[in-house]
């Protein structure tokens, strides 16, 4: 089954499949090794981890495509890609979809923020007119070469116009052809329930540690009928905390003795990057 078809099937099951976010190919390998059904290429993660930027729209389309291609080469999981605003108007969206599809995306998420965008849980967001976003969704659907490529329409209107307007926007994006929608940053469990109940296509929930949306388990979100659940930056946050702790200890002690339990062993690291596979290839072609 094509990755796009697999992602479509996963979301359509409405079993709140967890899509851990990955900013790079190494974390994608770990996500695959732990048996997750799909992964999410997080724009915030790429900005934070690869460039040291906050999530304020500074990553370019070419940079994003490079990361997606590396991740698609490393794992066979379906990849849902955070494409922010599509990098411009509907014509830009067409090019964005075509490049990301060729890079290995099984789904592409587009949002209705003003460019340059901000993290969905930051203050000071702005959204474009609903009619403008409708045209961008239509352009994305027309541009895809694979009919199963999932176009996920995200709205950030909850923080600006309220939950009713956000749901109305999401409904308009469904009518424009979106395969799934994603109402970002609801602030109550009752709002999550409304989103899943009132919109006819699979929904995406975003569980941000420390963010605006109340935490909910997979079972709770599956009971509501969500298609997918993003833990967009859990891996990045775990890595940041671990590196910070280890570097502090190394600076303080001049050795790693006190934090050895925080480090992956040599063999674990080689397994994570698939070295046995390359060893076998080397023997085959020697």
Phi and psi in degrees as GROMACS dihedral restraints (atoms count N, CA, C in turn):
[ dihedral_restraints ]
;  ai    aj    ak    al  type     phi  dphi    fc
    3     4     5     6     1   -61.3    20    10
    4     5     6     7     1   148.7    20    10
    6     7     8     9     1   -55.1    20    10
    7     8     9    10     1   -39.2    20    10
    9    10    11    12     1   -63.9    20    10
   10    11    12    13     1   -40.0    20    10
   12    13    14    15     1   -68.0    20    10
   13    14    15    16     1   -38.5    20    10
   15    16    17    18     1   -62.3    20    10
   16    17    18    19     1   -43.6    20    10
   18    19    20    21     1   -65.0    20    10
   19    20    21    22     1   -41.7    20    10
   21    22    23    24     1   -58.3    20    10
   22    23    24    25     1   -43.2    20    10
   24    25    26    27     1   -66.8    20    10
   25    26    27    28     1   -41.3    20    10
   27    28    29    30     1   -60.9    20    10
   28    29    30    31     1   -48.2    20    10
   30    31    32    33     1   -68.6    20    10
   31    32    33    34     1   -37.7    20    10
   33    34    35    36     1   -66.3    20    10
   34    35    36    37     1   -24.1    20    10
   36    37    38    39     1   -68.3    20    10
   37    38    39    40     1   -21.0    20    10
   39    40    41    42     1    52.9    20    10
   40    41    42    43     1    42.0    20    10
   42    43    44    45     1  -106.3    20    10
   43    44    45    46     1    19.3    20    10
   45    46    47    48     1    55.5    20    10
   46    47    48    49     1    48.3    20    10
   48    49    50    51     1   -58.1    20    10
   49    50    51    52     1   133.8    20    10
   51    52    53    54     1   -84.7    20    10
   52    53    54    55     1   126.1    20    10
   54    55    56    57     1  -112.9    20    10
   55    56    57    58     1    93.7    20    10
   57    58    59    60     1   -66.2    20    10
   58    59    60    61     1   142.8    20    10
   60    61    62    63     1   -81.9    20    10
   61    62    63    64     1   144.7    20    10
   63    64    65    66     1  -130.9    20    10
   64    65    66    67     1   135.2    20    10
   66    67    68    69     1   -95.8    20    10
   67    68    69    70     1    -3.9    20    10
   69    70    71    72     1  -159.9    20    10
   70    71    72    73     1   173.5    20    10
   72    73    74    75     1   -70.6    20    10
   73    74    75    76     1   -33.9    20    10
   75    76    77    78     1   -63.1    20    10
   76    77    78    79     1   -47.8    20    10
   78    79    80    81     1   -65.8    20    10
   79    80    81    82     1   -34.0    20    10
   81    82    83    84     1   -61.6    20    10
   82    83    84    85     1   -40.0    20    10
   84    85    86    87     1   -60.3    20    10
   85    86    87    88     1   -43.0    20    10
   87    88    89    90     1   -65.7    20    10
   88    89    90    91     1   -40.1    20    10
   90    91    92    93     1   -60.1    20    10
   91    92    93    94     1   -43.9    20    10
   93    94    95    96     1   -65.0    20    10
   94    95    96    97     1   -42.0    20    10
   96    97    98    99     1   -63.7    20    10
   97    98    99   100     1   -25.6    20    10
   99   100   101   102     1   -89.0    20    10
  100   101   102   103     1     5.1    20    10
  102   103   104   105     1    85.1    20    10
  103   104   105   106     1    16.9    20    10
  105   106   107   108     1   -70.9    20    10
  106   107   108   109     1   152.6    20    10
  108   109   110   111     1   -80.1    20    10
  109   110   111   112     1   -25.8    20    10
  111   112   113   114     1  -159.5    20    10
  112   113   114   115     1   169.6    20    10
  114   115   116   117     1  -135.5    20    10
  115   116   117   118     1   163.2    20    10
  117   118   119   120     1  -121.9    20    10
  118   119   120   121     1   122.8    20    10
  120   121   122   123     1   -84.4    20    10
  121   122   123   124     1   110.1    20    10
  123   124   125   126     1   -88.4    20    10
  124   125   126   127     1   122.6    20    10
  126   127   128   129     1   -63.8    20    10
  127   128   129   130     1   -39.8    20    10
  129   130   131   132     1   -63.2    20    10
  130   131   132   133     1   -40.3    20    10
  132   133   134   135     1   -63.5    20    10
  133   134   135   136     1   -42.4    20    10
  135   136   137   138     1   -64.4    20    10
  136   137   138   139     1   -45.5    20    10
  138   139   140   141     1   -60.3    20    10
  139   140   141   142     1   -46.2    20    10
  141   142   143   144     1   -69.5    20    10
  142   143   144   145     1   -50.2    20    10
  144   145   146   147     1   -83.5    20    10
  145   146   147   148     1   -38.3    20    10
  147   148   149   150     1   -89.3    20    10
  148   149   150   151     1   -27.8    20    10
  150   151   152   153     1  -123.4    20    10
  151   152   153   154     1    -9.2    20    10
  153   154   155   156     1    70.1    20    10
  154   155   156   157     1    23.8    20    10
  156   157   158   159     1   -99.2    20    10
  157   158   159   160     1   153.6    20    10
  159   160   161   162     1   -72.9    20    10
  160   161   162   163     1   168.6    20    10
  162   163   164   165     1   -84.4    20    10
  163   164   165   166     1    77.5    20    10
  165   166   167   168     1  -130.9    20    10
  166   167   168   169     1    29.0    20    10
  168   169   170   171     1    82.0    20    10
  169   170   171   172     1    29.6    20    10
  171   172   173   174     1   -95.1    20    10
  172   173   174   175     1   -14.9    20    10
  174   175   176   177     1   -77.2    20    10
  175   176   177   178     1   137.2    20    10
  177   178   179   180     1   -90.0    20    10
  178   179   180   181     1   165.0    20    10
  180   181   182   183     1   -61.2    20    10
  181   182   183   184     1   -43.4    20    10
  183   184   185   186     1   -61.8    20    10
  184   185   186   187     1   -40.9    20    10
  186   187   188   189     1   -64.7    20    10
  187   188   189   190     1   -43.6    20    10
  189   190   191   192     1   -61.1    20    10
  190   191   192   193     1   -45.1    20    10
  192   193   194   195     1   -60.5    20    10
  193   194   195   196     1   -38.7    20    10
  195   196   197   198     1   -61.2    20    10
  196   197   198   199     1   -42.5    20    10
  198   199   200   201     1   -66.8    20    10
  199   200   201   202     1   -42.9    20    10
  201   202   203   204     1   -62.2    20    10
  202   203   204   205     1   -43.0    20    10
  204   205   206   207     1   -62.1    20    10
  205   206   207   208     1   -41.3    20    10
  207   208   209   210     1   -64.5    20    10
  208   209   210   211     1   -41.3    20    10
  210   211   212   213     1   -67.6    20    10
  211   212   213   214     1   -43.5    20    10
  213   214   215   216     1   -63.5    20    10
  214   215   216   217     1   -30.8    20    10
  216   217   218   219     1   -73.3    20    10
  217   218   219   220     1   -25.5    20    10
  219   220   221   222     1   -88.5    20    10
  220   221   222   223     1   -29.1    20    10
  222   223   224   225     1  -135.7    20    10
  223   224   225   226     1   159.0    20    10
  225   226   227   228     1   -99.8    20    10
  226   227   228   229     1     3.7    20    10
  228   229   230   231     1   -65.5    20    10
  229   230   231   232     1   147.4    20    10
  231   232   233   234     1   -61.6    20    10
  232   233   234   235     1   139.1    20    10
  234   235   236   237     1  -117.7    20    10
  235   236   237   238     1   119.6    20    10
  237   238   239   240     1   -95.7    20    10
  238   239   240   241     1   124.1    20    10
  240   241   242   243     1  -107.3    20    10
  241   242   243   244     1   129.0    20    10
  243   244   245   246     1   -77.4    20    10
  244   245   246   247     1   105.7    20    10
  246   247   248   249     1  -102.3    20    10
  247   248   249   250     1    18.6    20    10
  249   250   251   252     1    52.1    20    10
  250   251   252   253     1  -126.0    20    10
  252   253   254   255     1   -89.8    20    10
  253   254   255   256     1     4.9    20    10
  255   256   257   258     1    83.3    20    10
  256   257   258   259     1     5.8    20    10
  258   259   260   261     1    67.8    20    10
  259   260   261   262     1    28.8    20    10
  261   262   263   264     1   143.8    20    10
  262   263   264   265     1  -145.8    20    10
  264   265   266   267     1   -85.6    20    10
  265   266   267   268     1  -175.4    20    10
  267   268   269   270     1   -55.7    20    10
  268   269   270   271     1   -33.3    20    10
  270   271   272   273     1   -67.2    20    10
  271   272   273   274     1   -40.2    20    10
  273   274   275   276     1   -63.7    20    10
  274   275   276   277     1   -38.3    20    10
  276   277   278   279     1   -61.0    20    10
  277   278   279   280     1   -40.1    20    10
  279   280   281   282     1   -57.8    20    10
  280   281   282   283     1   -47.5    20    10
  282   283   284   285     1   -66.9    20    10
  283   284   285   286     1   -39.0    20    10
  285   286   287   288     1   -58.8    20    10
  286   287   288   289     1   -47.3    20    10
  288   289   290   291     1   -63.5    20    10
  289   290   291   292     1   -45.0    20    10
  291   292   293   294     1   -64.6    20    10
  292   293   294   295     1   -41.3    20    10
  294   295   296   297     1   -70.0    20    10
  295   296   297   298     1   -41.8    20    10
  297   298   299   300     1   -70.4    20    10
  298   299   300   301     1   -35.2    20    10
  300   301   302   303     1   -62.9    20    10
  301   302   303   304     1   -43.6    20    10
  303   304   305   306     1   -67.0    20    10
  304   305   306   307     1   -29.5    20    10
  306   307   308   309     1   -73.6    20    10
  307   308   309   310     1   -18.8    20    10
  309   310   311   312     1   125.0    20    10
  310   311   312   313     1     9.0    20    10
  312   313   314   315     1   -68.1    20    10
  313   314   315   316     1   137.9    20    10
  315   316   317   318     1   -97.8    20    10
  316   317   318   319     1   -17.7    20    10
  318   319   320   321     1  -153.9    20    10
  319   320   321   322     1   152.6    20    10
  321   322   323   324     1  -132.0    20    10
  322   323   324   325     1   125.4    20    10
  324   325   326   327     1   -99.3    20    10
  325   326   327   328     1   128.1    20    10
  327   328   329   330     1  -121.3    20    10
  328   329   330   331     1   144.0    20    10
  330   331   332   333     1  -124.0    20    10
  331   332   333   334     1   162.5    20    10
  333   334   335   336     1  -100.3    20    10
  334   335   336   337     1    24.9    20    10
  336   337   338   339     1   -76.2    20    10
  337   338   339   340     1   159.6    20    10
  339   340   341   342     1   -70.2    20    10
  340   341   342   343     1   139.2    20    10
  342   343   344   345     1   -84.6    20    10
  343   344   345   346     1   135.8    20    10
  345   346   347   348     1   -77.5    20    10
  346   347   348   349     1   141.2    20    10
  348   349   350   351     1   -79.9    20    10
  349   350   351   352     1   174.3    20    10
  351   352   353   354     1  -131.0    20    10
  352   353   354   355     1   160.4    20    10
  354   355   356   357     1   -49.1    20    10
  355   356   357   358     1   140.7    20    10
  357   358   359   360     1   -63.5    20    10
  358   359   360   361     1   -14.4    20    10
  360   361   362   363     1  -109.1    20    10
  361   362   363   364     1    12.1    20    10
  363   364   365   366     1   -89.1    20    10
  364   365   366   367     1   156.3    20    10
  366   367   368   369     1   -81.0    20    10
  367   368   369   370     1   160.8    20    10
  369   370   371   372     1    85.1    20    10
  370   371   372   373     1    16.8    20    10
  372   373   374   375     1   -71.9    20    10
  373   374   375   376     1   156.2    20    10
  375   376   377   378     1  -135.5    20    10
  376   377   378   379     1   150.9    20    10
  378   379   380   381     1  -119.3    20    10
  379   380   381   382     1   151.9    20    10
  381   382   383   384     1   -79.2    20    10
  382   383   384   385     1   171.7    20    10
  384   385   386   387     1   -63.2    20    10
  385   386   387   388     1   144.3    20    10
  387   388   389   390     1   -57.2    20    10
  388   389   390   391     1   -41.7    20    10
  390   391   392   393     1   -61.7    20    10
  391   392   393   394     1   -36.5    20    10
  393   394   395   396     1   -66.1    20    10
  394   395   396   397     1   -42.2    20    10
  396   397   398   399     1   -66.7    20    10
  397   398   399   400     1   -36.0    20    10
  399   400   401   402     1   -56.5    20    10
  400   401   402   403     1   -43.7    20    10
  402   403   404   405     1   -66.9    20    10
  403   404   405   406     1   -34.1    20    10
  405   406   407   408     1   -67.3    20    10
  406   407   408   409     1   -38.5    20    10
  408   409   410   411     1   -65.9    20    10
  409   410   411   412     1   -42.6    20    10
  411   412   413   414     1   -61.0    20    10
  412   413   414   415     1   -41.3    20    10
  414   415   416   417     1   -63.3    20    10
  415   416   417   418     1   -41.4    20    10
  417   418   419   420     1   -62.9    20    10
  418   419   420   421     1   -43.7    20    10
  420   421   422   423     1   -66.7    20    10
  421   422   423   424     1   -37.6    20    10
  423   424   425   426     1   -70.2    20    10
  424   425   426   427     1   -29.7    20    10
  426   427   428   429     1   -78.8    20    10
  427   428   429   430     1   -26.0    20    10
  429   430   431   432     1   -67.6    20    10
  430   431   432   433     1   139.8    20    10
  432   433   434   435     1   -85.5    20    10
  433   434   435   436     1   -30.7    20    10
  435   436   437   438     1  -100.2    20    10
  436   437   438   439     1   117.8    20    10
  438   439   440   441     1   -63.5    20    10
  439   440   441   442     1   -19.6    20    10
  441   442   443   444     1   -89.7    20    10
  442   443   444   445     1    -6.5    20    10
  444   445   446   447     1   -56.3    20    10
  445   446   447   448     1   124.1    20    10
  447   448   449   450     1   -83.5    20    10
  448   449   450   451     1   121.8    20    10
  450   451   452   453     1   -98.1    20    10
  451   452   453   454     1   113.1    20    10
  453   454   455   456     1  -106.3    20    10
  454   455   456   457     1   119.8    20    10
  456   457   458   459     1  -100.0    20    10
  457   458   459   460     1   117.9    20    10
  459   460   461   462     1  -102.4    20    10
  460   461   462   463     1   139.3    20    10
  462   463   464   465     1  -118.6    20    10
  463   464   465   466     1   135.9    20    10
  465   466   467   468     1  -103.9    20    10
  466   467   468   469     1    18.8    20    10
  468   469   470   471     1   -74.5    20    10
  469   470   471   472     1   -15.9    20    10
  471   472   473   474     1   -54.8    20    10
  472   473   474   475     1   -43.5    20    10
  474   475   476   477     1   -74.1    20    10
  475   476   477   478     1   -15.6    20    10
  477   478   479   480     1  -111.5    20    10
  478   479   480   481     1   -45.0    20    10
  480   481   482   483     1  -112.6    20    10
  481   482   483   484     1    -8.6    20    10
  483   484   485   486     1    98.8    20    10
  484   485   486   487     1   168.0    20    10
  486   487   488   489     1   -68.2    20    10
  487   488   489   490     1   -37.4    20    10
  489   490   491   492     1   -61.7    20    10
  490   491   492   493     1   -45.7    20    10
  492   493   494   495     1   -66.3    20    10
  493   494   495   496     1   -35.7    20    10
  495   496   497   498     1   -65.0    20    10
  496   497   498   499     1   -42.0    20    10
  498   499   500   501     1   -67.4    20    10
  499   500   501   502     1   -39.0    20    10
  501   502   503   504     1   -61.6    20    10
  502   503   504   505     1   -43.1    20    10
  504   505   506   507     1   -61.2    20    10
  505   506   507   508     1   -46.7    20    10
  507   508   509   510     1   -59.4    20    10
  508   509   510   511     1   -39.3    20    10
  510   511   512   513     1   -62.7    20    10
  511   512   513   514     1   -40.6    20    10
  513   514   515   516     1   -64.0    20    10
  514   515   516   517     1   -35.0    20    10
  516   517   518   519     1   -71.9    20    10
  517   518   519   520     1   -33.3    20    10
  519   520   521   522     1   -62.7    20    10
  520   521   522   523     1   -45.3    20    10
  522   523   524   525     1   -64.1    20    10
  523   524   525   526     1   -26.1    20    10
  525   526   527   528     1   -79.5    20    10
  526   527   528   529     1   -10.4    20    10
  528   529   530   531     1   122.5    20    10
  529   530   531   532     1     0.0    20    10
  531   532   533   534     1   -60.8    20    10
  532   533   534   535     1   137.3    20    10
  534   535   536   537     1   -80.2    20    10
  535   536   537   538     1   -27.8    20    10
  537   538   539   540     1  -150.2    20    10
  538   539   540   541     1   158.3    20    10
  540   541   542   543     1  -129.2    20    10
  541   542   543   544     1   165.2    20    10
  543   544   545   546     1  -147.0    20    10
  544   545   546   547     1   101.9    20    10
  546   547   548   549     1   -88.7    20    10
  547   548   549   550     1   108.8    20    10
  549   550   551   552     1   -78.8    20    10
  550   551   552   553     1   140.1    20    10
  552   553   554   555     1    60.8    20    10
  553   554   555   556     1    46.4    20    10
  555   556   557   558     1   -63.8    20    10
  556   557   558   559     1   150.6    20    10
  558   559   560   561     1  -111.8    20    10
  559   560   561   562     1     0.9    20    10
  561   562   563   564     1  -140.3    20    10
  562   563   564   565     1   152.3    20    10
  564   565   566   567     1   -61.5    20    10
  565   566   567   568     1   -35.0    20    10
  567   568   569   570     1   -62.2    20    10
  568   569   570   571     1   -33.3    20    10
  570   571   572   573     1   -69.5    20    10
  571   572   573   574     1   -40.7    20    10
  573   574   575   576     1   -57.4    20    10
  574   575   576   577     1   -44.1    20    10
  576   577   578   579     1   -62.2    20    10
  577   578   579   580     1   -42.2    20    10
  579   580   581   582     1   -62.2    20    10
  580   581   582   583     1   -44.0    20    10
  582   583   584   585     1   -57.3    20    10
  583   584   585   586     1   -49.7    20    10
  585   586   587   588     1   -68.8    20    10
  586   587   588   589     1   -32.1    20    10
  588   589   590   591     1   -80.0    20    10
  589   590   591   592     1   -37.5    20    10
  591   592   593   594     1   -93.5    20    10
  592   593   594   595     1   -15.1    20    10
  594   595   596   597     1  -105.0    20    10
  595   596   597   598     1   135.4    20    10
  597   598   599   600     1   -80.8    20    10
  598   599   600   601     1   -15.5    20    10
  600   601   602   603     1  -103.4    20    10
  601   602   603   604     1   166.6    20    10
  603   604   605   606     1   -56.4    20    10
  604   605   606   607     1   144.1    20    10
  606   607   608   609     1  -112.6    20    10
  607   608   609   610     1   150.3    20    10
  609   610   611   612     1  -108.4    20    10
  610   611   612   613     1   133.1    20    10
  612   613   614   615     1  -108.7    20    10
  613   614   615   616     1   149.4    20    10
  615   616   617   618     1  -123.8    20    10
  616   617   618   619     1   108.7    20    10
  618   619   620   621     1   -95.2    20    10
  619   620   621   622     1    99.4    20    10
  621   622   623   624     1  -100.3    20    10
  622   623   624   625     1   116.3    20    10
  624   625   626   627     1   -62.0    20    10
  625   626   627   628     1   117.1    20    10
  627   628   629   630     1    85.2    20    10
  628   629   630   631     1     4.7    20    10
  630   631   632   633     1   -89.6    20    10
  631   632   633   634     1  -164.5    20    10
  633   634   635   636     1   -84.4    20    10
  634   635   636   637     1   -26.7    20    10
  636   637   638   639     1   -82.7    20    10
  637   638   639   640     1   132.8    20    10
  639   640   641   642     1   -62.6    20    10
  640   641   642   643     1   138.1    20    10
  642   643   644   645     1   -63.8    20    10
  643   644   645   646     1   142.0    20    10
  645   646   647   648     1  -143.0    20    10
  646   647   648   649     1   143.9    20    10
  648   649   650   651     1   -78.7    20    10
  649   650   651   652     1   167.1    20    10
  651   652   653   654     1   -60.0    20    10
  652   653   654   655     1   -41.8    20    10
  654   655   656   657     1   -61.0    20    10
  655   656   657   658     1   -42.3    20    10
  657   658   659   660     1   -64.8    20    10
  658   659   660   661     1   -42.1    20    10
  660   661   662   663     1   -72.8    20    10
  661   662   663   664     1   -32.9    20    10
  663   664   665   666     1   -65.8    20    10
  664   665   666   667     1   -38.8    20    10
  666   667   668   669     1   -63.4    20    10
  667   668   669   670     1   -31.6    20    10
  669   670   671   672     1   -77.2    20    10
  670   671   672   673     1   -22.0    20    10
  672   673   674   675     1   101.7    20    10
  673   674   675   676     1    20.3    20    10
  675   676   677   678     1   -71.5    20    10
  676   677   678   679     1   144.6    20    10
  678   679   680   681     1   -81.9    20    10
  679   680   681   682     1   -41.6    20    10
  681   682   683   684     1  -144.5    20    10
  682   683   684   685     1   154.5    20    10
  684   685   686   687     1  -129.2    20    10
  685   686   687   688     1   122.7    20    10
  687   688   689   690     1   -91.8    20    10
  688   689   690   691     1   131.4    20    10
  690   691   692   693     1  -115.7    20    10
  691   692   693   694     1    75.2    20    10
  693   694   695   696     1   -62.4    20    10
  694   695   696   697     1   -37.3    20    10
  696   697   698   699     1  -128.9    20    10
  697   698   699   700     1    23.8    20    10
  699   700   701   702     1   -61.6    20    10
  700   701   702   703     1   -43.5    20    10
  702   703   704   705     1   -65.2    20    10
  703   704   705   706     1   -43.4    20    10
  705   706   707   708     1   -63.1    20    10
  706   707   708   709     1   -43.7    20    10
  708   709   710   711     1   -64.8    20    10
  709   710   711   712     1   -39.1    20    10
  711   712   713   714     1   -63.9    20    10
  712   713   714   715     1   -44.1    20    10
  714   715   716   717     1   -65.0    20    10
  715   716   717   718     1   -42.1    20    10
  717   718   719   720     1   -61.0    20    10
  718   719   720   721     1   -44.7    20    10
  720   721   722   723     1   -64.1    20    10
  721   722   723   724     1   -44.5    20    10
  723   724   725   726     1   -64.8    20    10
  724   725   726   727     1   -44.8    20    10
  726   727   728   729     1   -64.4    20    10
  727   728   729   730     1   -41.6    20    10
  729   730   731   732     1   -60.5    20    10
  730   731   732   733     1   -44.5    20    10
  732   733   734   735     1   -64.7    20    10
  733   734   735   736     1   -43.7    20    10
  735   736   737   738     1   -68.9    20    10
  736   737   738   739     1   -41.7    20    10
  738   739   740   741     1   -65.4    20    10
  739   740   741   742     1   -36.9    20    10
  741   742   743   744     1   -62.6    20    10
  742   743   744   745     1   -43.0    20    10
  744   745   746   747     1   -67.6    20    10
  745   746   747   748     1   -40.0    20    10
  747   748   749   750     1   -64.4    20    10
  748   749   750   751     1   -40.7    20    10
  750   751   752   753     1   -66.0    20    10
  751   752   753   754     1   -41.3    20    10
  753   754   755   756     1   -72.3    20    10
  754   755   756   757     1   -45.4    20    10
  756   757   758   759     1  -100.8    20    10
  757   758   759   760     1   -18.1    20    10
  759   760   761   762     1    70.4    20    10
  760   761   762   763     1    18.0    20    10
  762   763   764   765     1  -161.8    20    10
  763   764   765   766     1   169.5    20    10
  765   766   767   768     1  -104.3    20    10
  766   767   768   769     1     8.8    20    10
  768   769   770   771     1   -54.9    20    10
  769   770   771   772     1   -42.0    20    10
  771   772   773   774     1   -78.6    20    10
  772   773   774   775     1   -11.2    20    10
  774   775   776   777     1  -126.8    20    10
  775   776   777   778     1    22.7    20    10
  777   778   779   780     1   -59.6    20    10
  778   779   780   781     1   -30.4    20    10
  780   781   782   783     1   -72.9    20    10
  781   782   783   784     1    -8.7    20    10
  783   784   785   786     1   -93.6    20    10
  784   785   786   787     1    -1.2    20    10
  786   787   788   789     1  -108.0    20    10
  787   788   789   790     1   139.4    20    10
  789   790   791   792     1   -70.6    20    10
  790   791   792   793     1   138.3    20    10
  792   793   794   795     1   -71.1    20    10
  793   794   795   796     1   166.3    20    10
  795   796   797   798     1   -58.3    20    10
  796   797   798   799     1   -46.3    20    10
  798   799   800   801     1   -68.0    20    10
  799   800   801   802     1   -37.5    20    10
  801   802   803   804     1   -61.2    20    10
  802   803   804   805     1   -40.4    20    10
  804   805   806   807     1   -64.5    20    10
  805   806   807   808     1   -41.2    20    10
  807   808   809   810     1   -67.9    20    10
  808   809   810   811     1   -37.1    20    10
  810   811   812   813     1   -65.0    20    10
  811   812   813   814     1   -39.1    20    10
  813   814   815   816     1   -62.6    20    10
  814   815   816   817     1   -32.1    20    10
  816   817   818   819     1   -99.5    20    10
  817   818   819   820     1    10.1    20    10
  819   820   821   822     1    72.5    20    10
  820   821   822   823     1    30.7    20    10
  822   823   824   825     1   -60.1    20    10
  823   824   825   826     1   -38.6    20    10
  825   826   827   828     1   -55.7    20    10
  826   827   828   829     1   -35.6    20    10
  828   829   830   831     1   -62.5    20    10
  829   830   831   832     1   -43.9    20    10
  831   832   833   834     1   -71.9    20    10
  832   833   834   835     1   -30.9    20    10
  834   835   836   837     1   -61.4    20    10
  835   836   837   838     1   -42.8    20    10
  837   838   839   840     1   -65.4    20    10
  838   839   840   841     1   -39.9    20    10
  840   841   842   843     1   -64.8    20    10
  841   842   843   844     1   -39.4    20    10
  843   844   845   846     1   -61.6    20    10
  844   845   846   847     1   -41.7    20    10
  846   847   848   849     1   -65.6    20    10
  847   848   849   850     1   -38.8    20    10
  849   850   851   852     1   -63.4    20    10
  850   851   852   853     1   -40.6    20    10
  852   853   854   855     1  -102.2    20    10
  853   854   855   856     1     9.7    20    10
